[in-house]
Amino acid sequence: MTRGRMAVALLLVLLLVPGVVLTLVRLLDPWGDLWVKLEAFTPFGIVAYGAALVVVLIRFAVIRTWGAGLACAAVAAGVALHVGWFAPMVWGSNPPPREGAEPLRVMVSNLYAGRTDGLDVVQAATKEDVDVLVATEVTPEALARMERAGLDTLFGHRAGRPAPGVKGTMVFANVRLGTPSRLGTTWGSWRVPVGEHTLFAVHPHDPTDIAKWRRDHYLIRAAASDEQPDLIAGDFNATPDHPPMRALADTGYRSAAELANAGWQPTWPAAGASVLGISLPNAVDIDHVLVGPAFAAIGTHTLEIPESDHRALVAELAVK
């Protein structure tokens, strides 16, 4: 084998092995935490297979053999499969809101176990003209900083409770909130009446403990099936490719980003997340606003919150 062929073969191995692994994980949904974490990167299969397809097409143009043709077809199938999984984020019908319906702006923000400066969160919510803020990982200290930054002036109503570490989840709103009740997840999740509607503010366990992660998502899905909330929002610790999110979509809860064809909007890891001192780019979308049949999605976008390891997600909604 010539050096040129060896180089091409090595390049294809480097591209296709990750692509095939992502494909198999997405198809098989293995149990272990490593596989669940890998499944979060399913959209990167488009990049891996796409680059490999360019290589094999160039090779096929130089050497037209049936083997090269089969390789082109196989790699193209991988591209098509991953594009099909991702396509709903950029294409599909989006039922419009009721004519004259007032927009409802919902923001989801993770306070990074209380490390985030409350002033930054309040300023972002003010700038974005937010009606409902779902905040996760709210510690008592973080809440106090938010209050000093003018939280009560912006939002006259609140629900949920702060807690040490990552367990505190709260809802702040400029519309009336009813009496909240806890959902049974490991970390804080709440059922909150918001005006005439019902919101689930959720924060299931992350996939470092798969049993708790699956249990929490099951509890959220079961409660949603029983109670039919209008909105489910928070840090889901899961991407649209994970089975729990696909199951919620099957029960009628669609991502506002997907409905609005907003495209890929990764929220984690953001500022503060690094490996060996090297900052990691945003790579996975684990913060979501899901809507039931009552709401239409107008648009979504993310924004940086300094000192948080998540980007915040803002969704503009309106009733149908």
Buried (B, 14 or more C-beta within 10 A) or exposed (E): EEEEEEEBEEEBEEBBEBBBBBBEBBEEBBEEBEBBBBBBBBBBBBBBBBBBBEBBBEBBEEEEEEEBEEBBEBBBEBBEBBBEBBEBBEEEEBEEBEEEBEBBBBBBBBBBBBBBBBBBBBBBBEEBEBBBBBBBBBBEBBBBBBEEBBBEEBBEBBBBBBBEEBBBBBBBBBBEBBEBEEBEBBBBBBBBBBBEBBBBBBBBBBBEEBEBBBBBBBBBBEBBEEEBBBBBBBBBBBBBBBBBBBBBBEEEBBBBBBBBBBEBBBBBBBBBBEEEEEEEEBBBBBBBBBBBEBBBBBBBBBBBBBBBBBBBBBBBBBBE
